[in-house]
Amino acid sequence: MGRTIRQLSPMFDAPQYAEQFIELARKPLRFRNMHIGAKSVMVDAKGEPIIKPKTKAPKVGFSEWTPVKVERVA
């Protein structure tokens, strides 16, 4: 089974909306392996951006999105 990356419509572009969409899509068990990704510049093992040789521009792809925990100060 291949891994196909699909971008949601602009209506679901915020991570919290994407999480709601995934919860709804998982209910019928047809789409059980969905993840939120974010477009970002791809980097190599050293942390340097990967440059496309033809265009000399950084390569952009999808990476796994992880939520940022915000601690509340009382």
C-alpha positions as CSV (number, residue, x, y, z in Angstrom):
1,M,0.0,0.0,0.0
2,G,1.5,3.3,-1.1
3,R,1.7,6.5,0.8
4,T,-0.1,9.3,-1.0
5,I,0.1,12.8,0.2
6,R,-3.0,15.0,-0.3
7,Q,-3.4,18.6,0.6
8,L,-6.7,19.6,2.2
9,S,-8.6,22.6,1.0
10,P,-7.9,26.0,2.4
11,M,-10.9,25.6,4.7
12,F,-8.9,23.0,6.7
13,D,-5.4,24.5,6.4
14,A,-5.0,25.2,10.1
15,P,-3.8,22.2,12.2
16,Q,-6.7,22.2,14.6
17,Y,-9.2,22.0,11.6
18,A,-7.1,19.3,10.1
19,E,-7.3,17.3,13.3
20,Q,-11.1,17.6,13.3
21,F,-11.2,16.4,9.7
22,I,-9.0,13.4,10.5
23,E,-11.3,12.5,13.5
24,L,-14.3,12.6,11.2
25,A,-12.5,10.6,8.4
26,R,-11.4,7.8,10.8
27,K,-14.9,7.0,12.0
28,P,-15.8,4.7,9.0
29,L,-12.3,3.1,9.3
30,R,-11.6,3.6,5.6
31,F,-9.0,6.3,6.3
32,R,-7.3,5.1,9.5
33,N,-3.7,6.2,8.8
34,M,-3.9,9.9,8.3
35,H,-1.3,12.4,9.5
36,I,-0.9,16.1,9.5
37,G,2.0,17.4,7.5
38,A,3.4,20.9,7.0
39,K,5.2,22.3,4.0
40,S,8.8,23.0,4.8
41,V,12.3,23.2,3.2
42,M,13.8,19.7,3.1
43,V,17.2,19.3,4.8
44,D,19.9,16.7,4.6
45,A,21.5,14.8,7.5
46,K,23.7,17.7,8.4
47,G,20.7,20.1,8.6
48,E,21.6,21.9,5.4
49,P,18.8,22.7,2.9
50,I,18.6,20.5,-0.1
51,I,19.1,22.6,-3.3
52,K,17.6,21.6,-6.6
53,P,20.5,21.5,-9.2
54,K,18.3,22.8,-12.1
55,T,16.7,25.8,-10.3
56,K,19.1,26.4,-7.5
57,A,16.1,26.8,-5.2
58,P,15.6,24.9,-1.9
59,K,13.5,21.7,-2.2
60,V,10.1,22.0,-0.5
61,G,8.2,19.0,0.7
62,F,5.9,17.8,3.4
63,S,7.2,16.9,6.9
64,E,5.4,15.5,9.9
65,W,3.7,18.2,11.9
66,T,4.0,17.9,15.7
67,P,1.9,20.1,18.0
68,V,3.7,22.6,20.1
69,K,2.9,22.4,23.8
70,V,2.3,25.8,25.3
71,E,2.7,26.1,29.0
72,R,0.3,28.5,30.7
73,V,1.8,30.8,33.3
74,A,-0.6,31.5,36.2
